Amino acid sequence: MRVGISVLLVAVLGVAAFLASPSASLPDTETYEVDAVHSSIIFRINHAGVSNFYGRFNAIEGTFTVAQGGTGSVSVTIPVDSVDTANEKRDEHLKSPDFFSAEQFPEITFKSDALKDIGGNKYEAKGTLTMHGVSKEVTIALERIGTKDLGEKFGGVRTGFDGTVTFKRSDFGMKYAIDMGMLGDEIKLFLGIEGIRK
Amino acid sequence: MPPAEVLIQIGYAAAVSAAALLFAWPWRERGSAAPVAIGVGAAAGLVALRGFPAFWPLDATELLFHFALLGAAIGVVETSPRVSTAVRGGLGGLAVAGSAWAILRTVDPAWRIALVAAGFLVAWSALRWRVGRVEGYGVPLVLMIVAGAGAKALEYGSSGLLAQTALALAAATAPLVVYAVLRPRLSLARGGVTAFTLVALPLWTCGARFANLPLESAALLAVAPLAAQRRAWVGALVATAASGFAVYLAYAA
């Protein structure tokens, strides 16, 4: 009987110690730094009503947080200078006052304090998209792809999202070639974001 | 060759400019019609191309519309016989130097803006001095050639929007060539130069600073109007050569 009580006591203490240990407790809010190497920002625009054309931004930086309840925040910056459409002349044109006016407005930013889990690995990030000096509210639809500890060698815990958002460039003061029907007004962004837990 | 829609929109600049000249015919002796034709004509062309800009404009290039109207207003003041020489020169100089600050204030340090503003003042003063000695259609012809060539240079400099703005300026200047043939004693020294310069110099600067117009091209386009002289065809040839070289530099860059 005395042996039984001892075993029970040891077991209870063991469980209590396990629960109290730092490695066992999950943080309330996880903060991730965007891993530019494994993230993609791709945009789509209609060309002359004939086809959809795709381009990308090669750089992104920022952080996002995900809390236990599925809420969180996002703050990312994309340097306009990193725009890449596989054509140097066209990239220069995109940076000119006809479109982004990159000298005057060198960054695109998205800030949200309203990341929300809407179930089934789906999230929504309502926030402010700023480009070409104009800020507008947009909602990015996100899907959490996975979360994994890849070990110290690969930066530890990583998580990733796919996302899309559609908006009109004319809302951001970029109206060039819309009237002539050469380039569409609607832009769709495809995001593949990977973060490394800090 | 720009698309037909753009040509029609630029046609508004010429139509408004011509209308301003017709309307002002009874007051032709004062010469106020020229700055109004250039400034309001260019502004009308810009509205047709881009719509009304916001105030205060976010994008530096949207300021060109406001500069066009400001140039027309200052041009009218400059042609008024009741205004003293000091006020005339002061107003124009302030506006020309201020335009450099307005377009560069968010991207350049104060010393560089001061340098550009000083360059603007030198170019504007030199053109006023030069044009003061030339009457007739030679001056508007040179201004039209330079603005038209500037459009091509800006197109090579990666900005269709700025190229169209230069075309609108050329179109606004074109009716003045005809007007000056009918009225050979027309001088643009008062008013006309300020109205043209207040659009042209910021336009070349926007091309060099915000697009890919080479600095050498912008500088050549800024000084090319100085080619204007009594023998109109000689001035036109020199201006064509100078601004043509500016186009070549933009093409080769």
Interface residues (C-beta under 8 A of the other chain):
Chain A: K89 E92 H93 K95 S96 P97 D98 S101 E103 Q104 H132 G133 V134 G173 K175 Y176 A177 D179 M180 M182
Chain B: P3 E5 V6 R50 G51 A54 L58 D59 A60 T61 T106 V107 G157 S158 S159 G160 L161 L162 C206 R209 F210 A211 N212
